[in-house]
Amino acid sequence: MTDPMTAREAIALATDDFTELSFSEGPLEGDGPIGWPGYSAAHGRAADRSGETESVICGTGTIGGVPVVLLSFEFRFLGGSIGERTGARAVAAHRLARARRLPVVVLPATGGSRMHEGMRALLQLQVIARESAITRAAGLPQIAVLRDPTTGGGWATLGAGSDVVLALPGAQVGFAGSRVRPADADPGAYTAEAQLAHGHIDAVVPPGELRPVLGRWLTLLTRPAEGPVPPPYALGTRSGSTSPAESGREAVARARHPDRPRAPAYLDAHFTYRAEISGDRCGGTDPGMLCGFGQGPDGRTVAYAAQCGTATRPAGFRTATRLVRLADRLGIPVLTLVDTPGAANDPQAERDGAGPAIAALFEAVATARVPLTSLLVGEGGSGGALALAAPDNTWATPDSYFSVIAPELAAAILKRTPEEADTTADLLRLRPRDLLALGAVRGIVDGPARA
C-alpha cells in the first residue's frame, strides 16, 4: 500500500497544532555543489509540483498536550531526498529542540540522499546522525513514524536512529530502495510489517490511531517517576496462602505452578496504561521478555523489563538492554520482573550470541544511573535471571525461588540421580526465606492491603 499523504497531511494527522519554522535560503543558484546538469530546473519543478521549497518541513507543535519539534518529509519533492538544505533544516530543528528542551518527532518519507548533490548530499547523513545523537544525549526522546517509502540513508538515520520507531501500515521500509534491490528480492521483506517481525521497529500503527498513540508515547517519555520504584505487592499463591515454602522442592513447585501469576498480571496491576518497545534492533524478538514504559497511579512513568516464565532468548536480553539504556538516558526509573528457568541454551541461542547478550545486560544494569527495582515473581534460574536483577534492590514474592542453577541440572552436574533433585533443591537454599537470610534479596513482599 502506498502512502498518499503529503508532508503537511502527515503533520495534520499527528499533531494538534503546528507552527512552521521559516528559512531564508533563497533560490537555488546554478546547478548545485557538483554542477549536476539541470538540477536547478529540477529543483524548481519539484517546488512547483509540491508547493514546498525543500524536501523537509520543520516546526513546533503539540501532540497529546506535549510540545514537540517536528520534521516531516515531502516525497513529491525529489523523492523526499536529503540534500544540503535538508540537512541544514534538520540541524536547526534539533538545535531548537535542545534549546527549548522538547522531544523530536520525525515523519520521514524519503528515498535517501540526493544524487544531484553527490557526496555533499551523502555527508548530510553524518550531520543528521550527529545532531540526533546530541539531542538524545541531552535526555530528549526522539520518535519516528515511518511513511511510505522510508529507504536508504533516511531509514538508517532518521528512522532507525530514533528511540521509538513506529510505522504506518504497508509502508516500504528498508535500506535498499525499490530500484536498487536484487531482481529476485521478495518485496515483502522491505515492509514495515517485516521490520516489526524482525525486531527493527516497535509497532505498526493505523493512521486513525497515530495521534493518540504518539500522545501516549510522548507523555510516558517526558514524565519520569522520582526515586526508586517500590516493589509491586504479591498477587497471591496458587492456594491463596502466603505461608513460607517448607522445602526447596515446595518453593520450586510453587514457582513452576501453571496458575501462578505471571508478568502480564503484575504489569496490569501496577500500571494504569503502558506502551511496549519491540525487538533488539539486531534481527530478533523474544515474546518472553516484555519491555516498555508504564504510567503509575501518580501519573508518572516507570520503565519495565519483565520475563514471562520462559527461557530468555538472546533477543530478549538485548531488548532489555535497550530498554535500560533508554530509560537511563531519559532519567526514568526501572522496574524489572524476574521469572525464567534460565537463558535459552539451544544451538540457535548460541549462534545468536547468548553470552554477549547477557554480558551487555549485566553491564547496562550495573552502570545505570537511574534507580532500578527488581521483583522475583517466579523462577530465578541462574545468570539468565540474575542479569535482570537489580544489585541490592531485588525483592521476592512467596511464590518464587532463585538458584545458582536449576535443581535438576545441579543433580546432573553432580552425577546424582534425577530422584535426588528434591534433596539438591534443599541444599541449594533457594527458598525466599533462604534468599533473605543470604542477603540475595532485600525482602519478601506481601499481598495487597485489605480494607
C-alpha positions as CSV (number, residue, x, y, z in Angstrom):
1,M,0.0,0.0,0.0
2,T,1.4,3.4,-1.0
3,D,1.2,6.3,1.5
4,P,-0.7,9.1,-0.3
5,M,0.0,11.7,2.4
6,T,1.9,14.8,1.8
7,A,4.2,16.2,4.5
8,R,1.6,18.6,5.7
9,E,-1.1,15.9,5.7
10,A,1.2,13.8,7.9
11,I,1.7,16.7,10.2
12,A,-2.1,17.3,10.5
13,L,-2.6,13.6,11.2
14,A,-0.1,13.6,14.0
15,T,-0.4,16.9,15.7
16,D,-3.0,19.1,17.5
17,D,-1.4,22.3,16.1
18,F,1.7,23.3,14.1
19,T,3.9,26.4,13.7
20,E,6.4,26.2,10.8
21,L,9.9,27.3,11.0
22,S,11.0,29.8,8.3
23,F,14.2,29.5,6.4
24,S,15.8,32.3,4.3
25,E,17.5,30.1,1.8
26,G,16.7,32.0,-1.4
27,P,16.5,30.3,-4.9
28,L,19.0,27.6,-5.8
29,E,21.9,29.0,-7.6
30,G,23.5,27.3,-10.6
31,D,23.2,23.5,-10.7
32,G,24.2,22.8,-7.1
33,P,27.5,21.9,-5.4
34,I,28.7,19.4,-8.1
35,G,27.1,21.1,-11.1
36,W,24.6,18.4,-12.0
37,P,23.2,19.4,-15.3
38,G,19.6,20.6,-15.0
39,Y,19.5,20.3,-11.2
40,S,18.3,23.9,-10.7
41,A,15.4,23.4,-13.1
42,A,14.5,20.1,-11.5
43,H,14.6,21.7,-8.0
44,G,12.2,24.4,-9.3
45,R,9.8,21.9,-10.8
46,A,9.8,20.0,-7.5
47,A,8.9,23.2,-5.7
48,D,6.1,23.9,-8.2
49,R,4.7,20.4,-8.0
50,S,4.8,20.0,-4.2
51,G,4.3,23.6,-3.1
52,E,7.3,23.3,-0.9
53,T,10.8,24.9,-1.1
54,E,12.6,21.8,0.2
55,S,12.1,18.1,0.9
56,V,11.5,18.7,4.7
57,I,9.2,20.9,6.7
58,C,10.2,21.7,10.2
59,G,8.4,23.4,13.1
60,T,6.9,23.1,16.5
61,G,3.5,21.6,17.5
62,T,1.6,19.8,20.3
63,I,0.8,16.1,20.4
64,G,-1.4,14.9,23.3
65,G,-0.6,18.0,25.2
66,V,3.1,17.6,24.9
67,P,5.1,20.3,22.9
68,V,7.4,18.9,20.3
69,V,9.6,19.7,17.4
70,L,8.6,18.1,14.1
71,L,10.3,17.2,10.9
72,S,8.1,16.0,8.1
73,F,9.4,14.9,4.7
74,E,7.7,15.6,1.3
75,F,8.2,12.7,-1.1
76,R,6.9,14.7,-4.0
77,F,9.9,17.0,-3.7
78,L,12.6,15.0,-5.5
79,G,11.6,11.8,-3.7
80,G,12.0,13.3,-0.2
81,S,15.7,13.1,-0.8
82,I,18.2,14.6,1.6
83,G,20.4,17.4,0.3
84,E,22.5,20.2,2.0
85,R,19.4,22.3,2.6
86,T,17.6,19.4,4.1
87,G,20.5,18.8,6.5
88,A,20.6,22.4,7.4
89,R,16.9,22.4,8.3
90,A,17.3,19.3,10.4
91,V,20.2,20.9,12.3
92,A,18.1,23.9,13.0
93,A,15.2,21.8,14.2
94,H,17.4,19.8,16.6
95,R,19.1,22.9,18.0
96,L,15.6,24.4,18.6
97,A,14.6,21.2,20.4
98,R,17.6,21.3,22.7
99,A,17.2,25.0,23.4
100,R,13.5,24.5,24.4
101,R,14.0,21.0,25.9
102,L,11.5,19.5,23.6
103,P,11.2,15.9,22.2
104,V,11.6,15.4,18.5
105,V,9.1,13.6,16.2
106,V,10.3,12.7,12.7
107,L,7.8,11.8,9.9
108,P,10.1,10.5,7.1
109,A,9.1,9.6,3.6
110,T,12.4,9.6,1.7
111,G,14.4,7.7,-0.8
112,G,17.7,8.7,0.8
113,S,20.5,11.0,-0.3
114,R,20.0,13.4,-3.3
115,M,22.2,12.2,-6.2
116,H,22.2,15.7,-7.8
117,E,24.5,16.9,-4.9
118,G,26.8,13.9,-4.8
119,M,28.9,13.4,-1.8
120,R,27.8,16.8,-0.4
121,A,24.4,15.2,0.0
122,L,25.7,11.9,1.4
123,L,27.6,13.7,4.0
124,Q,24.4,15.1,5.4
125,L,23.7,11.7,6.9
126,Q,26.6,12.2,9.2
127,V,25.3,15.7,10.0
128,I,21.8,14.5,10.8
129,A,23.2,11.5,12.8
130,R,25.4,13.8,14.9
131,E,22.5,16.2,15.7
132,S,20.2,13.4,16.6
133,A,22.8,11.8,18.9
134,I,23.4,15.2,20.6
135,T,19.7,15.6,21.1
136,R,19.3,12.2,22.6
137,A,22.4,12.6,24.8
138,A,20.7,15.7,26.2
139,G,18.0,13.5,27.6
140,L,15.3,14.3,24.9
141,P,13.4,11.5,23.3
142,Q,13.1,11.1,19.6
143,I,10.2,9.2,17.9
144,A,10.0,8.3,14.2
145,V,6.8,7.5,12.3
146,L,7.8,5.8,9.1
147,R,5.8,6.6,6.0
148,D,5.9,5.1,2.5
149,P,8.7,4.9,1.5
150,T,11.4,5.2,4.1
151,T,14.6,3.9,2.5
152,G,18.3,4.4,2.2
153,G,20.1,6.8,4.5
154,G,16.8,8.2,5.6
155,W,15.9,4.9,7.2
156,A,19.4,4.4,8.6
157,T,19.5,7.8,10.3
158,L,16.1,9.5,10.7
159,G,14.2,6.2,11.2
160,A,16.4,3.5,12.8
161,G,18.3,6.1,14.8
162,S,15.2,7.1,16.8
163,D,14.4,5.9,20.3
164,V,11.0,4.6,19.4
165,V,10.2,3.7,15.8
166,L,6.6,3.4,14.7
167,A,5.3,2.9,11.1
168,L,2.2,3.2,9.1
169,P,0.7,0.0,7.7
170,G,2.2,-1.2,4.4
171,A,5.0,1.4,4.4
172,Q,8.0,0.4,2.3
173,V,10.9,0.4,4.8
174,G,14.4,-0.8,4.1
175,F,18.0,0.4,3.4
176,A,17.7,-0.8,-0.2
177,G,15.3,1.2,-2.3
178,S,13.0,-0.4,-4.8
179,R,15.2,0.3,-7.8
180,V,18.5,-1.0,-6.3
181,R,17.4,-4.4,-4.9
182,P,18.2,-7.7,-6.4
183,A,15.8,-8.5,-9.2
184,D,14.5,-11.6,-7.4
185,A,14.1,-9.9,-4.0
186,D,10.9,-10.6,-2.1
187,P,9.2,-7.2,-1.8
188,G,7.6,-8.4,1.5
189,A,11.0,-8.2,3.1
190,Y,11.0,-4.5,2.7
191,T,7.8,-3.6,4.6
192,A,7.1,-2.1,8.0
193,E,5.5,-5.4,8.9
194,A,8.6,-7.3,8.1
195,Q,10.8,-4.9,10.0
196,L,8.5,-5.3,13.0
197,A,8.7,-9.1,12.8
198,H,12.5,-8.9,12.8
199,G,12.8,-6.6,15.8
200,H,13.7,-3.4,13.9
201,I,10.7,-1.2,14.7
202,D,8.4,-1.1,17.7
203,A,4.8,-1.0,16.2
204,V,2.8,-0.6,13.1
205,V,0.1,2.0,13.8
206,P,-3.1,2.6,11.7
207,P,-3.4,6.3,10.6
208,G,-6.5,6.8,12.6
209,E,-4.7,5.8,15.8
210,L,-1.5,7.6,15.2
211,R,-2.2,10.8,17.2
212,P,-3.4,9.1,20.4
213,V,-0.5,6.6,20.2
214,L,2.0,9.3,19.8
215,G,0.4,11.3,22.6
216,R,0.7,8.3,25.0
217,W,4.4,7.7,24.0
218,L,5.3,11.4,24.4
219,T,3.6,11.6,27.8
220,L,5.3,8.4,29.0
221,L,8.8,9.5,27.8
222,T,8.6,13.0,29.3
223,R,7.1,12.4,32.8
224,P,9.6,10.2,34.7
225,A,8.8,9.0,38.2
226,E,11.0,10.1,41.0
227,G,13.2,7.9,43.1
228,P,13.3,4.1,43.2
229,V,10.1,2.2,42.3
230,P,8.6,0.4,45.3
231,P,8.3,-3.3,44.6
232,P,4.8,-4.4,43.5
233,Y,2.8,-6.4,46.0
234,A,2.5,-10.1,45.6
235,L,-0.6,-11.2,43.6
236,G,-1.0,-14.4,45.7
237,T,0.0,-18.0,45.6
238,R,-1.9,-20.8,43.9
239,S,-3.5,-21.7,47.2
240,G,-4.2,-18.1,48.2
241,S,-1.8,-18.6,51.1
242,T,1.3,-16.5,51.7
243,S,2.8,-19.0,54.2
244,P,6.5,-19.7,53.5
245,A,7.5,-22.7,51.4
246,E,8.6,-25.6,53.8
247,S,11.2,-27.0,51.5
248,G,13.2,-26.3,48.4
249,R,11.1,-28.7,46.5
250,E,7.9,-26.9,47.5
251,A,9.4,-23.5,46.5
252,V,10.3,-24.8,43.1
253,A,6.8,-26.4,42.7
254,R,5.1,-23.1,43.6
255,A,7.2,-21.1,41.1
256,R,6.5,-23.6,38.4
257,H,2.8,-23.9,39.1
258,P,0.8,-23.1,35.9
259,D,-1.7,-21.0,37.8
260,R,0.9,-18.8,39.5
261,P,0.6,-15.1,38.5
262,R,2.9,-14.1,35.6
263,A,4.5,-10.9,34.5
264,P,1.5,-9.5,32.5
265,A,-0.7,-9.8,35.6
266,Y,1.8,-7.8,37.6
267,L,2.2,-5.2,34.9
268,D,-1.6,-4.8,34.6
269,A,-1.9,-4.4,38.4
270,H,1.0,-1.9,38.7
271,F,0.3,0.4,35.7
272,T,-2.7,2.4,34.6
273,Y,-1.5,2.0,31.0
274,R,1.7,1.0,29.2
275,A,3.4,1.0,25.8
276,E,5.8,-1.6,24.7
277,I,9.0,-1.4,22.7
278,S,9.7,-4.4,20.5
279,G,12.8,-6.1,19.2
280,D,16.5,-6.0,19.8
281,R,17.4,-4.0,16.6
282,C,19.6,-6.9,15.6
283,G,17.0,-9.0,13.8
284,G,15.3,-10.7,16.7
285,T,12.3,-10.6,19.1
286,D,11.5,-12.6,22.2
287,P,7.8,-12.7,23.3
288,G,9.0,-14.0,26.7
289,M,10.6,-10.6,27.5
290,L,8.2,-7.7,27.8
291,C,9.8,-4.2,27.7
292,G,8.3,-0.8,27.7
293,F,7.1,2.2,29.8
294,G,4.1,2.3,32.1
295,Q,2.2,5.1,33.9
296,G,1.7,4.5,37.6
297,P,-1.3,5.7,39.6
298,D,0.6,9.0,40.3
299,G,0.7,9.7,36.5
300,R,4.5,9.3,36.4
301,T,6.4,6.9,34.2
302,V,8.4,3.8,35.1
303,A,10.3,1.7,32.6
304,Y,9.9,-2.0,32.8
305,A,11.6,-5.2,31.6
306,A,9.7,-8.4,32.5
307,Q,10.5,-12.0,31.9
308,C,7.4,-14.2,31.3
309,G,8.5,-17.5,32.7
310,T,10.1,-18.9,29.5
311,A,13.8,-19.4,28.8
312,T,15.1,-16.0,27.7
313,R,16.4,-15.7,24.2
314,P,19.4,-13.6,23.3
315,A,17.0,-11.1,21.6
316,G,15.2,-10.8,24.9
317,F,18.3,-9.9,26.7
318,R,19.3,-7.3,24.0
319,T,15.8,-5.8,24.1
320,A,16.0,-5.4,27.9
321,T,19.4,-3.8,27.5
322,R,18.0,-1.4,25.0
323,L,15.2,-0.6,27.5
324,V,17.5,0.0,30.4
325,R,19.8,2.2,28.4
326,L,17.0,4.3,27.0
327,A,15.4,4.7,30.5
328,D,18.8,5.7,31.9
329,R,19.3,8.4,29.3
330,L,15.8,9.8,29.8
331,G,16.1,9.7,33.6
332,I,13.2,7.2,34.1
333,P,13.5,4.6,36.9
334,V,13.3,1.0,36.0
335,L,11.3,-2.0,37.4
336,T,12.3,-5.5,36.3
337,L,10.3,-8.7,36.9
338,V,12.5,-11.8,37.1
339,D,10.9,-15.0,36.0
340,T,12.8,-17.5,33.9
341,P,14.2,-21.1,34.3
342,G,17.3,-19.6,32.7
343,A,18.8,-18.4,29.5
344,A,17.9,-20.4,26.3
345,N,20.7,-23.0,25.8
346,D,19.9,-24.5,22.4
347,P,22.3,-24.2,19.4
348,Q,20.4,-21.3,17.9
349,A,20.7,-19.3,21.1
350,E,24.5,-19.8,21.0
351,R,24.6,-18.7,17.3
352,D,22.5,-15.7,18.2
353,G,25.1,-14.6,20.9
354,A,23.6,-15.6,24.2
355,G,26.8,-14.9,26.1
356,P,27.4,-11.4,24.7
357,A,23.7,-10.5,25.1
358,I,23.7,-11.5,28.7
359,A,27.0,-9.6,29.3
360,A,25.5,-6.4,27.8
361,L,22.5,-6.6,30.1
362,F,24.7,-7.1,33.1
363,E,26.7,-4.0,32.1
364,A,23.6,-1.9,31.4
365,V,22.1,-2.8,34.8
366,A,25.4,-2.3,36.7
367,T,26.1,1.1,35.1
368,A,22.6,2.6,35.1
369,R,22.4,6.0,36.9
370,V,18.6,5.7,37.4
371,P,17.3,3.6,40.3
372,L,16.4,0.0,39.5
373,T,14.0,-2.2,41.4
374,S,13.5,-5.9,40.8
375,L,10.9,-8.3,41.9
376,L,11.4,-12.1,41.7
377,V,7.9,-13.3,40.8
378,G,8.6,-16.9,39.8
379,E,11.7,-18.8,38.8
380,G,15.2,-17.3,39.2
381,G,17.3,-19.6,37.0
382,S,21.0,-18.8,37.2
383,G,22.7,-16.0,35.2
384,G,19.8,-15.7,32.8
385,A,17.7,-14.4,35.8
386,L,20.4,-12.6,37.6
387,A,21.2,-10.4,34.6
388,L,17.8,-8.7,35.1
389,A,18.1,-8.4,38.8
390,A,18.9,-5.0,40.4
391,P,22.0,-5.2,42.7
392,D,21.0,-4.6,46.3
393,N,17.4,-3.9,45.4
394,T,15.8,-7.2,44.5
395,W,12.7,-8.4,46.3
396,A,10.9,-11.8,46.2
397,T,7.3,-13.0,46.2
398,P,6.3,-16.0,48.3
399,D,5.9,-18.0,45.0
400,S,9.5,-17.8,43.9
401,Y,12.9,-19.2,44.1
402,F,16.4,-18.1,43.0
403,S,19.2,-20.6,42.4
404,V,22.7,-20.8,41.0
405,I,21.3,-23.5,38.7
406,A,18.0,-25.5,38.5
407,P,17.9,-28.4,40.9
408,E,17.6,-31.0,38.2
409,L,20.7,-29.6,36.4
410,A,22.6,-29.4,39.6
411,A,21.9,-33.0,40.3
412,A,23.0,-34.0,36.8
413,I,26.3,-32.0,37.1
414,L,27.0,-33.6,40.5
415,K,26.3,-37.0,38.9
416,R,23.2,-37.6,41.2
417,T,20.1,-39.5,40.1
418,P,17.1,-37.5,38.9
419,E,15.3,-38.6,42.1
420,E,17.8,-36.6,44.1
421,A,16.8,-33.3,42.6
422,D,14.5,-32.6,45.5
423,T,17.2,-33.1,48.1
424,T,19.5,-30.9,45.9
425,A,16.9,-28.2,45.9
426,D,17.0,-28.1,49.7
427,L,20.8,-27.9,49.7
428,L,20.8,-25.0,47.3
429,R,18.9,-22.8,49.8
430,L,16.8,-21.3,47.1
431,R,13.6,-20.5,49.1
432,P,12.6,-16.9,49.5
433,R,13.4,-17.0,53.3
434,D,16.8,-18.5,52.4
435,L,17.5,-15.8,49.9
436,L,16.7,-13.2,52.5
437,A,19.0,-14.8,55.0
438,L,21.8,-15.0,52.5
439,G,21.4,-11.3,51.6
440,A,20.4,-12.2,48.0
441,V,17.1,-10.3,48.3
442,R,16.1,-7.2,50.4
443,G,12.7,-8.7,51.5
444,I,9.7,-10.8,50.7
445,V,6.7,-8.8,49.6
446,D,3.2,-9.3,50.9
447,G,-0.2,-9.3,49.1
448,P,-2.3,-6.3,48.6
449,A,-3.5,-4.4,51.6
450,R,-7.1,-5.3,52.7
451,A,-9.7,-2.8,53.5
